[in-house]
Amino acid sequence: MNIGILLLIIVGGAAGGLSTLYITFSLFGTLGYKIFRKIKYGTSLYD
Protein backbone atom coordinates (compact mmCIF):
# COMPACT_ATOMS: atom_id res chain seq x y z
CA MET A 1 0.00 0.00 0.00
CA ASN A 2 0.96 3.60 -0.42
CA ILE A 3 2.78 5.21 2.51
CA GLY A 4 0.44 8.22 2.36
CA ILE A 5 -2.64 6.04 2.75
CA LEU A 6 -1.10 4.21 5.70
CA LEU A 7 -0.21 7.52 7.34
CA LEU A 8 -3.78 8.79 6.92
CA ILE A 9 -5.16 5.57 8.42
CA ILE A 10 -2.86 5.85 11.44
CA VAL A 11 -3.60 9.54 12.01
CA GLY A 12 -7.35 9.07 11.56
CA GLY A 13 -7.41 6.08 13.89
CA ALA A 14 -5.43 7.93 16.53
CA ALA A 15 -7.74 10.97 16.31
CA GLY A 16 -10.82 8.79 16.69
CA GLY A 17 -9.35 6.83 19.58
CA LEU A 18 -8.16 9.91 21.46
CA SER A 19 -11.49 11.71 21.08
CA THR A 20 -13.32 8.60 22.33
CA LEU A 21 -11.04 8.40 25.38
CA TYR A 22 -11.51 12.09 26.10
CA ILE A 23 -15.31 11.82 25.97
CA THR A 24 -15.29 8.73 28.20
CA PHE A 25 -13.01 10.23 30.86
CA SER A 26 -14.80 13.57 30.88
CA LEU A 27 -18.17 11.82 31.31
CA PHE A 28 -16.98 9.91 34.37
CA GLY A 29 -15.12 12.95 35.66
CA THR A 30 -18.24 15.08 35.48
CA LEU A 31 -20.37 12.43 37.16
CA GLY A 32 -17.77 11.99 39.91
CA TYR A 33 -17.59 15.74 40.49
CA LYS A 34 -21.38 16.03 40.73
CA ILE A 35 -21.60 13.11 43.17
CA PHE A 36 -18.78 14.63 45.25
CA ARG A 37 -20.65 17.97 45.41
CA LYS A 38 -23.88 16.15 46.31
CA ILE A 39 -22.21 14.37 49.22
CA LYS A 40 -20.12 17.29 50.50
CA TYR A 41 -22.43 20.26 49.96
CA GLY A 42 -25.86 18.69 49.42
CA THR A 43 -26.34 20.36 46.03
CA SER A 44 -28.56 18.98 43.30
CA LEU A 45 -27.14 16.59 40.71
CA TYR A 46 -28.94 18.55 37.98
CA ASP A 47 -27.30 21.97 38.52
N, C-alpha and C positions, 0 to 999 in steps of 0.2 A: 504494500500500500504506500501511498504518497506520505511523505513526512509531514506535510502541511495538514493533511486530513487527520493523521494521528495526533498532532498537536492540538487541533481543534477539538477532537474527542476528549483528550485529557483535560483541557482547560474547561470545556463545557461540563464534563462530569464533576470536576472539582468545584465549579461554581454552584452546581445543583446540590452537591453534597454539603458544602459549607452553609448554603442558605437554609437547607433543611435542618442542620444541626443548630443554627442560630435560632430558628423559629421554635424548635423543640426546647432548647434551654431557656429561652425567654418566656415561654409559656409556663414552665415549671417554676421559674424564678418569680414571675408575677404572682402565681398562685401561692407560693411559699411566703412572699412578702405580705399578701393580703391576709393569709392565715395568721402570720406573726402579729400583724396589727390588730386582728380580731382578738387574739388571746391577750396581748399586752394592753391595748387601749380600749377594747370593747367596741371598736368601730364596725360599721357594716361591711360585708364582703362586696357589696355592689357599688361602693363609692369610688 
